[in-house]
């Protein structure tokens, strides 16, 4: 048994703060949080030298990072670059996300994901397929020429992924996917997410009953909340068993709208943070391409030439700061929105999102002013400043 004790920081386990305590790791997993005097004599002690120790961040929608878009590099090395780029900002588990593409690219991404699991790629928790079965009316920056209905061959390809990954998410629109297809995907363990759709309240409720359990980037690329037709936004907030991702950059959603949504959301489903990050994260890139179209990076925005938003220019740690400082959420709640709540939405709450005995040793050390110190995955430091 290889014991490591992390000391010298306040510890947040996902529910409560611990003072004068140490995080005890048994190899890759959490053994316990103990008082310093209770550290076993055979443990290797790592001194954090102040700050806070918190559960690792979990991002269920990550299109790229480190100069790489998954669409352009659907390989193990592409996945590795993206995971490493986001680890610099505290993300310890993520779903690299394929934006609407061809069946061949989808197969390549699934094959790369299979190999990433075989290699135990740090941070890789599965895949998110955002499209191609979306609504043209709410396509956003997705290439309209690639959007299409889900066919039998598409469903069979997806069902072959059963049990391949810890988490597998797919964003679909009722306009191009049937309730029966959603039910089959949900039964196979997929996280079916409703997004890029103009659907009505009644339609989304039906699809939730069929097995959909999340909504993709709340407010964006969906029918809005109206007083006679609540739309996808209203359904997401009203329907208790739906979780909802939210881009917390102040660009995609106005801060007041975020606060209203957080107050209105019925449980047990939660609103959790996603970055929807693109390739520039961790780089000084000022532009990149998506399916042959140039995306411009300006003033915290990523847009097509016509101004259409195309993903986000934010990382998870910056999202935490936005929630805590701009929305004035408690630090506890800000941290839960990037760890515990996405873990719950993805079905990972039994091993990630908290620092409980037996959970993965995924955590982040931050300064008291929320600056990065180090990121740990599976009990090992993968990034240090």
N, C-alpha and C positions, 0 to 999 in steps of 0.2 A: 504494500500500500504506500503510495507516494502522497504525502500530506504537504499542503502549502497553506500558509496562513497569511492573509493580507491584512495588515494593521495600519493604524494611523489615520484613518478616514472615518467620517460619519457614514453609516451604511443604511441605505434604503432598500428593504427587501421586496418592495412592491406594495406593501401595506403600511409598514411602520418604519420609523427611524430607530437606529441602534447607536448609542453613544458608548465610547470606550470599548468597542467590540472588534472582533476579527472575523473575516470570512474564511472559513475553513474549507479547503478544496481537497477532495480525494481523487487525484488524477484530473479527469475532465469534468467532474461533477461536484456540485455543492454537497458538502457533508453537513455543515451546520454553521450558524452564526453564534459565536461564543464570546464570553468576556476574555479579555487579554490574558488574565491569570489562568484561564482554562485551556490555553493553547497547549496541545500535547508536546512533550519534549522532543519527539522525533520529527516535528514539522519544520519545514523550511519557511522562515519568516521573511516576507517581503514588506518593506516599510513604504506606505503610500505618501508619507510626509504631508498630511493634511488633505483638505478637500472632501469630496463626497464620492462614494462608491454606489453605483446604481445598476439595475438590470440593463442588459444590453438592449439596444434599440432594434425593432423589427419592422422592416419596410416591405409591404406587400405589393408595391408597384414601383419598379425601378427599371427604366428603359435603357440606361447606360451610365457610364462614369469612366473617369480616367482617360477620356478621349475616345472611348469605344461605345458604339451603339450595338445592342444585341442584334438588331435587324441586319447590320452590316457584317458582324462577326459572330455567327451562330455556332461557336466552337467552345471547347473547354477553355481555351486561352482567353477567349472573349469573356466568358463567365468569370474567370479568375481575375481579370483586370477590373471588371465591374465590382466584384466583391471586395477586392483590395482597396479600390478607390473609396467605397462607402465605409469601410472599416475605419478609415482616417477620421470619420465624423461620428463614430460610435455605433454604427449599424453592425450588429453581430449575426443577424439572420435576415435574409432578403429573398424575394422572388424576382429574379431578373425577368423582365417583361418584354414579350415580343409584340410590337405594334403591327396591326393588320398587314399580312404578307401572303405569300403564295403557299400552297400545300408543301412544296419541296423545302422551303425555308422552315416551315413549321416542323417537318420531319427532322431536319438538321438540328434544330434547337432541342427537340426531344432527345435525339441521340447524344447531343453534347451534355444535356442534363443527366442522362443515364451514366455517362462516363464521369461527370463531376461527382456524382454520388459514389461511384466505385472508388474514386480517388480521395473521398472524404474532403472535398474542397471546403476550406473554412468559410463559413458564412452562407454557403449555398443551402437554401431550405426547400427549393423546388422552383416551379415556373409559374408565370402568369401569362396567359395568352389573351391579349386585349384585341379581340377581333379574330377573324374578319367578318363575323356574323353580327354586324351592327346595323344601325339605321342610317341611311344616306342623309336623312333630314338633320341628324345630329352627329355628323361624321367628325366634326372638329378638324384636326390636322391629318386624319387618316385618309389614305389615298382612295378616292371613290371608285376607281377602276378595280380595286381588289376586294371591295365589300360585296358579300354575296350570302345567300341562304345557307344554312347548315344542311349538308347532304348526308346520305347514309355512309359514304366513305369517310367523311370528316368525323362523324360520330364514332365509327369503328377505330379510326386512328387514335382518337382520344381515349376510348375505352381500353386500348392496349396499354395505356399509361397507368392503369389501376395498380396502386400500391408501389409505384416506382419511386415516389418522392414523399418526404414528410408532409408537404403541402402542394397542391396543384390548383390554381385558380384560373377561371376563364370568364372574361367579360363578354356578355351577349346582350342582344336587344330582342325583345319579343317579336319585333317586326320580321326577324330572320331566323328565329329558333322556336320550335314548338314546345309546349308544356311537357309532352312526352319525352322529348330529347333532354330537357332540363331534369326531369325525374330520373332518367337513366344515368346522366352524369352525376347527379347528387348521390344516387345509390352506389355509384362507383367510387365515391369519396371526393369528388371534385367540389371545390368552393365555387359555386356558380354565382356570379355577380352580375347584376343588372346595370347596364350603362350604355351611353351613346344611344339613347332612345327617346322617342317622343310619346311614350306610352302613357296611358291614363292610370289613375289611382286603382280602378277595378282590375285592370290588366296586370299591374305589378303585384297586387295582392294575390291574384291567381297564380302567378309565377312563383311567388314566395311559398304558397301552399304546395306547389309542385316540387320545391326543393331549393330554390334560390335563397341565399342567406346573406348576401352583402350587396351594397350599391357602390359603384365605382365613382370616385371623386365627386362627392356630393355637390350639387348645384351646377357643376360643369357638364355640358353636353347632355342635358336631360330636360324634360318638360318641367317648368317651374311650378312653384306653389301658387295656385290661384284660389280665389274665394269660392268658386263654383266647381272647379276641377283642380284637386290638390296636386295632380301630376306625380312624377317620380319623387320629387323633393318631399312633398307632403306624405307620400306613402312611406318613404324611408324614415321619416320622423315619427309617424304614427304607428307603424307596424313594429311591435316589440321584438319580434324574432329576427329582424333585419339589422345587420351591422352596416356601417357606412364609412368609407374612407373619405378623408378631407385633406386637401392641399393647404397647408398653413403658411402661406407666403405673403398674404395680404394683397396678392395680385389676382389670383384665381377667384377668391371669395373675399368680399368686404369684411373687415373685422366685426362689424355690427351683425352681419348675417351669420357669422360663425357663432357669436355669443347667443343669438336667438336660437340657432339650431341646437346648441349644447343645452340650453334650458328646456327646449321642447322635446328632445329625444326620449321616447319611451323605451324602457328596457324589456328584457335583459340585454338586447342588442345595444352596442355602444358605437359612438363615433370615435374612430381611430385615425391617426395621422399616416398619410403616405407622402412621399416626396414627388412622385411622377418625374423623377430626375432623368435628365438626358446626358449625353456624352461629356458636356463641358465640366461637370462636377469634378473638382480636384485639379482642374487645368485652367489655363488662361485663354482658351479658345474663344473667339468672338463670333464664330459661325460653324455650322456643320450641315450635313445633308441627311434627309430622311426620305427614303424611297425616291431619290433623285431630285428632291426639292430642297432649296437652301433654307435653313433655319437661322435667324439672326439672334444674337445675344446682346441685349441692350438694357441697361438699368434694371437688372433683376428679372427681365422678361425674356422669354424665348418665343419668337413669332415667325410665321411665314411672312412673305413680302407684303401680303394684304392685311397684316396685323393679327391674323388668327393665332391664338395662343397654341403653342406646340410643346407640351410638357412644361416642366418647371425648372428653375435655376435655384434650387435650394437643397440643402442636406438636412439630415435628421437633427443634428445638434442645433442648427440655426432654427429649425422648427420648434424645438423645445424652448429656445429663448423667446421666440415670437409668442408662443402660448403663455409663457410666464410673465414676460415683460409687457407685451402689447395687449394681450387679452386679459391680463391680470389674474390668470388661473393660479391656484396654489402650485408650488413646485411638485408636490405629490401627484396632483392630477395631471399636470403637464407631462410628467415622466410616465404615468400609467398610459397616457394616450399614445405613446411611442413604444410601449413594451407590453404591458399586460393586455390591453384592449386588442391590439392586432394579433397577439397570441391567441386570444379567445376567438377572434373572427376566423383565424386560419386553422383552428383545431390543434394548436400547439401548446395550449395552456397547461398541459400536464408535464411539460419539460422545459418550456421557455417562458419568458415574460416576468418571472419572479426569481428570487434567490432562496428557494426552499430546499430542504434536504432531498437529494436525488435529482434535482433539476440540473440542466447543463450549466457548466461554469462559464456563462456568457455575461460579461459585465463591463462597465465603463467607469474609469476614474476621471473625475472632473475637478477643476478648481472650484472654490466657493463662488466664483463669478461665472461659472459655467463655461470655462475654457477647457479644451481637451488636454488630458494628461496621458491616458493610455486606454487601449481597447483590448479586451481579452475574449477569446473564443475557445471554448472547451478547455478552460484552465490555463491557456497559454496567451502571453502577450503577443498580439499580431501587429500592433502599432503603438509607438511611443513618441511623444514630442520631446 
